Amino acid sequence: MPVKRPEYQPGTYYHIFNRGAHQRSIFKDNENYLFVLRKIKHYSNQFQHTIIAYCLMPNHYHLLVRQDGGFKASLLP
């Protein structure tokens, strides 16, 4: 059964987080952190949200974002 994705609302803040399977590291070296930061920048522009805060740790990450523009859940992969 497919999961229904939420409709994101402009001006709303979201806490996005993820962790490596079995709490294993997802960032092996500094280049991994830089790669993810570049992706965050790219997609924040594409999906019209502002990064308020972020924290990248060896086995997980947190993002605090504000949705600035209109966004349809159907745009997600």
Buried (B, 14 or more C-beta within 10 A) or exposed (E): EEEEEEEBEEEEEBEEEEEBEEEEEBBEEEEBBEEBEEEBEEEBEEBBBEBEEBEBEBBBBBBBBBBBEEBEEEEEE
